[in-house]
Amino acid sequence: MNTKIADFIDHSEALAIELETELCKRPAISPESGGSGELDKCEFLESWLKQHGITALERYDAPDERAKGGVRPNLIATIPGSGSKGAENADSPEDPAVPRLWIMSHLDVVPPGELSLWNSDPWQVIQTDGPEKGDDPARDNSPGPRLIGRGVEDNQQGLVSSVLAALSLVTNGINPARTVKLLFVADEENGSAYGIDWLLKNQNALAPGGLFRKNDMVLIPDGGDSKGESIEIAEKNLVWARFTTRGLQAHGSRPDLGANAHLAGADLAVQLHYGLSEKFAGHDPLFEPDYSTFQPTKKEANVPNINTIPGEDVFCMDMRILPRYPVKEVLAEIDHIKTEIEKKHGVKIEYTLPQCMESKATPAEAPLIKLLSKTVTKVYGIKTHPVGIGGGTVGAYLRNEGIDSAVWCRIDDTAHQPNEYAIVDNILGDAKVMALMMMDG
């Protein structure tokens, strides 16, 4: 690794803490969660980057009248590569045959939750020298400084690492081997309608030729493990369903005069759980668990008293389906089971899909995965392996557009928890991995 780059990152602990602290001061909570969005945080970051020499910046604001300023900002910083036509001027044409490296983190955070569970103000970064009393012993609990605060790990650790990696090149006057794009998106925590999904849907209107190219490589430092061994390349297909069963309300003593919507809904939930599990019963060792899951979850209130047969009932299901099964096949089986329950109970059932996401996989042999694996081994001295997950990430949007993406970082995974923390050594180490990838390994 270039010694100037390594030295810069090794001596950037204070810079990392400064940026983490300032970002944490500016809560970026979505309107859905009671916040005003990401504008304050984005404007600060944009100014900070300019002050530190990263000046090729573009803002793409998704309109959202609920948010401060009426927008949900998405920011892109460009560091031109030596192998592209744009090496001397970020605005000049690039060679489209040269793959670009994107590092995408998100600006938004979740609310802190129950404040009594925090040992400090969630919006003020606290630095400690190592594991705290009561920390989960199952985690790595690495020694060395750590930062506590909402968002310091999810996703400011990856954001700060990407910035340090870029600064290690810019400060030393070094062009990366390929053009680098740091992408800071909005709305990751609530479905990405104003973030990566909006950018992809509007990319041709936002930039000549579109923002993204099929040969782009995208690293998403927003998930991993405490050693950095796992590279997420695939996600299960995600379906959330809300079922509404309509029957006929009656007195509890005369069920013969009604059609019990709760009973029919309960029967539907059971039949869906076991029927879909049997129909789509394959296994894939890439995932944990290695099978599709069909789980009844939320149950909404129906009648307020015990002695009334409910005429309407609502429940929800969370389904995480192995990618080998197209969502349309699962929905067809849901319709079949639903029809049988309607006939059996004399009810009508409708359903909506609050989320329905089919996700392609990034090939384990893709250039991005090989490059990431090689650089992780160089920096951390470990071997990586590809994994699939049941949860959804922004990577799915890119993969569905034919763009390879990988979710990776070295974290203890304290996201969304009280006393969320980031380990400073992980911030610096991951920055070295990213800088090495910028220099093509």
VENWO-V595442 format. One line per field, one symbol per residue. phi: phi as a letter, one per 20 degrees, with the letter a starting at -180 (. if undefined). A space follows every 50 residues. Layout:
phi=???
This chain:
phi=.gfffffgfgddgffffgfgfffffdgcdfggdnddndfgfffffgffff fdoedeccdceefbffegmmcdfcdcdddfefedfefebfeefdeffefe ddcdcdefceffmfffeeebffdcfddcergefnfffffflffogcddrf nfedcfffffgfffffffeffemdeffcfdcedddemffcomfddfffff fdffeebgmnfdcfefdcedecrrbfdneededbcffdcdcdddddcbfb fgecffeccfffffffffgfffgffffffdefcbffdcfecfccdfcfce fdfecfecffebbcbccdcddggfdfgffffffgfffgfffgffdmcdcc bccgbbcdcedegfefgfffffffffffedmcedbfcdcefdcfgfffff endfbcdbadbemdgmeflgbceggfgfffffgfffffemn
